[in-house]
Amino acid sequence: MESTGDMLDISVRALLESLASDDPAPASGSTAALVVTMAAALVLKVARSSEDWTDRAPVIAQADRLLRRTMPLAQSDAEAYEEALAVLRLPDELEKEVRDMAIGQVFARAAEIPLVIAEAGADVACLAEAAAERGTPERRPDAVAAALLAGAATRAAANLVAVNLVVTPEDERVLRARAVSEVAEAAARNATRAVAT
């Protein structure tokens, strides 16, 4: 991938082939970002088509904002991951402190993007919960799907935060990622229950 946005400009077939290739990126972070983006699009669809939901305007605005915010994250994650791999290939002859500092910085950056993905995923899951409760009946299953997808993507991104930081499990970013993952999973459960009852 040459520049931010390329992943959005290729066909779904080409994207899937890229994910399935033996290239290091795109991988799980990009996938999580794309899933969150698709879940936001589903929430937007439900809210826009639910004309009886009179106070849906804030949900439409938030879902649209999240859709636009998360679209470039798949590409950004792939680029950050490739950057991290390049730093890992720095020559061993480099002064240990310099090499360690470069590795620490690049992995901290590689953890930032999955954290943004996880936080956005939790927001999407919460909007999907509202759409499952208030949307038009024929679109509520789409809202549940959005909540479930956002919940799973949030959990995947939260896991990447912990993996990329390679620090204690009590790191503030790891705790934040874990907390938003729990919020997303609760929203997905609530959305499912709302449609089942």
C-alpha positions as CSV (number, residue, x, y, z in Angstrom):
1,M,0.0,0.0,0.0
2,E,1.5,3.3,-1.1
3,S,-0.4,6.0,0.8
4,T,-3.2,6.5,3.3
5,G,-6.5,5.7,1.7
6,D,-5.3,3.1,-0.7
7,M,-7.1,0.3,1.1
8,L,-10.4,2.1,0.6
9,D,-9.8,2.5,-3.1
10,I,-9.3,-1.1,-4.0
11,S,-11.9,-3.8,-4.7
12,V,-13.2,-6.0,-1.9
13,R,-11.6,-9.0,-3.7
14,A,-8.2,-7.3,-3.8
15,L,-8.6,-6.3,-0.2
16,L,-9.3,-9.9,0.8
17,E,-6.4,-11.2,-1.3
18,S,-4.2,-8.6,0.4
19,L,-5.3,-9.8,3.9
20,A,-4.8,-13.4,2.9
21,S,-1.3,-12.9,1.5
22,D,1.9,-13.6,3.3
23,D,2.7,-9.9,3.4
24,P,2.9,-8.7,7.0
25,A,0.4,-5.9,6.5
26,P,-2.5,-5.4,6.3
27,A,-3.4,-7.8,9.1
28,S,-5.6,-7.9,12.2
29,G,-5.5,-4.2,13.1
30,S,-6.6,-3.2,9.6
31,T,-9.3,-5.8,9.7
32,A,-10.6,-4.5,13.1
33,A,-10.7,-1.0,11.7
34,L,-12.6,-2.0,8.6
35,V,-15.1,-4.0,10.7
36,V,-15.7,-1.0,13.0
37,T,-16.2,1.2,9.9
38,M,-18.7,-1.3,8.4
39,A,-20.6,-1.5,11.8
40,A,-20.8,2.3,11.8
41,A,-22.2,2.2,8.3
42,L,-24.9,-0.3,9.4
43,V,-25.9,1.9,12.3
44,L,-26.2,4.8,10.0
45,K,-28.4,2.7,7.7
46,V,-30.7,1.7,10.5
47,A,-31.0,5.3,11.9
48,R,-31.5,6.9,8.5
49,S,-34.3,4.4,7.5
50,S,-36.1,4.6,10.9
51,E,-38.4,7.5,10.2
52,D,-40.6,6.8,13.3
53,W,-37.5,7.2,15.5
54,T,-38.1,11.0,16.1
55,D,-34.9,11.8,18.0
56,R,-32.5,9.8,15.8
57,A,-30.6,12.9,14.5
58,P,-27.8,12.7,17.1
59,V,-27.3,9.0,16.3
60,I,-27.1,9.7,12.6
61,A,-24.6,12.5,13.2
62,Q,-22.5,10.4,15.6
63,A,-22.5,7.3,13.3
64,D,-21.6,9.5,10.3
65,R,-18.7,11.1,12.3
66,L,-17.5,7.6,13.4
67,L,-17.7,6.3,9.9
68,R,-15.5,9.1,8.6
69,R,-13.1,8.9,11.5
70,T,-12.5,5.1,11.2
71,M,-12.3,4.9,7.4
72,P,-8.6,5.8,7.2
73,L,-7.6,3.7,10.3
74,A,-7.1,0.5,8.3
75,Q,-4.5,2.0,6.2
76,S,-2.9,3.8,9.1
77,D,-2.6,0.6,11.1
78,A,-1.0,-1.2,8.2
79,E,1.6,1.5,7.8
80,A,2.3,1.6,11.5
81,Y,2.8,-2.1,11.6
82,E,5.2,-2.0,8.6
83,E,7.1,0.8,10.3
84,A,7.4,-1.3,13.5
85,L,8.7,-4.3,11.5
86,A,11.3,-2.0,9.8
87,V,12.6,-0.8,13.2
88,L,12.9,-4.4,14.4
89,R,15.2,-5.0,11.4
90,L,17.6,-2.3,12.6
91,P,21.2,-3.6,12.7
92,D,22.2,-5.2,16.0
93,E,25.4,-3.2,15.8
94,L,23.4,-0.1,16.7
95,E,23.9,1.2,20.2
96,K,21.6,-0.9,22.4
97,E,20.0,2.2,24.1
98,V,19.3,3.8,20.7
99,R,17.9,0.6,19.2
100,D,15.7,0.0,22.3
101,M,14.4,3.5,22.3
102,A,13.5,3.3,18.6
103,I,11.7,0.0,19.2
104,G,9.8,1.4,22.2
105,Q,8.7,4.5,20.3
106,V,7.5,2.6,17.2
107,F,5.6,0.0,19.2
108,A,4.0,2.7,21.3
109,R,2.8,4.3,18.1
110,A,1.7,0.9,16.8
111,A,-0.4,0.6,19.9
112,E,-2.0,4.0,19.6
113,I,-4.0,3.2,16.4
114,P,-5.6,0.0,17.8
115,L,-6.5,2.0,20.9
116,V,-8.3,4.5,18.7
117,I,-10.0,1.6,16.8
118,A,-11.1,0.1,20.1
119,E,-12.5,3.3,21.4
120,A,-14.4,4.0,18.2
121,G,-15.6,0.4,18.2
122,A,-17.1,0.9,21.7
123,D,-18.8,4.1,20.5
124,V,-20.3,2.3,17.5
125,A,-21.5,-0.6,19.6
126,C,-23.3,1.8,22.0
127,L,-24.9,3.6,19.0
128,A,-25.9,0.2,17.6
129,E,-27.5,-0.7,21.0
130,A,-29.6,2.5,20.7
131,A,-30.5,1.6,17.1
132,A,-31.5,-1.9,18.1
133,E,-33.8,-0.5,20.8
134,R,-35.4,2.3,18.8
135,G,-34.9,1.6,15.1
136,T,-37.6,0.4,12.8
137,P,-38.4,-3.2,13.5
138,E,-37.2,-4.6,10.1
139,R,-33.8,-2.9,10.5
140,R,-33.2,-3.9,14.2
141,P,-31.4,-7.1,13.2
142,D,-28.9,-4.9,11.3
143,A,-28.3,-2.9,14.4
144,V,-27.7,-6.1,16.4
145,A,-25.2,-7.2,13.7
146,A,-23.5,-3.8,14.0
147,A,-23.2,-4.1,17.7
148,L,-21.8,-7.7,17.5
149,L,-19.3,-6.7,14.8
150,A,-18.2,-3.6,16.7
151,G,-17.9,-5.6,19.9
152,A,-15.7,-8.2,18.3
153,A,-13.5,-5.7,16.5
154,T,-13.1,-3.7,19.7
155,R,-11.9,-6.8,21.6
156,A,-9.5,-7.6,18.7
157,A,-8.1,-4.1,18.7
158,A,-7.8,-4.0,22.5
159,N,-5.8,-7.2,22.4
160,L,-3.4,-5.6,19.9
161,V,-2.9,-2.7,22.3
162,A,-1.6,-5.1,24.9
163,V,0.5,-7.1,22.4
164,N,2.1,-4.0,20.8
165,L,3.0,-2.4,24.1
166,V,4.8,-5.4,25.6
167,V,4.5,-3.8,29.0
168,T,2.9,-4.6,32.3
169,P,-0.9,-5.4,32.1
170,E,-1.4,-2.3,34.2
171,D,-0.3,0.2,31.6
172,E,-2.9,2.9,31.3
173,R,-3.4,2.3,27.6
174,V,-4.0,-1.4,28.2
175,L,-6.5,-0.6,30.9
176,R,-8.3,1.8,28.6
177,A,-8.5,-0.7,25.8
178,R,-9.8,-3.4,28.2
179,A,-12.4,-1.0,29.6
180,V,-13.8,0.0,26.1
181,S,-13.8,-3.6,25.1
182,E,-16.1,-4.4,28.1
183,V,-18.3,-1.4,27.2
184,A,-18.6,-2.7,23.6
185,E,-19.4,-6.3,24.7
186,A,-22.1,-5.1,27.1
187,A,-23.6,-3.0,24.3
188,A,-23.7,-6.0,22.0
189,R,-25.4,-8.1,24.6
190,N,-28.0,-5.4,25.3
191,A,-28.6,-5.0,21.6
192,T,-29.2,-8.7,21.2
193,R,-31.5,-8.8,24.1
194,A,-33.5,-5.8,22.9
195,V,-34.4,-7.5,19.6
196,A,-35.0,-10.9,21.2
197,T,-37.7,-9.5,23.6
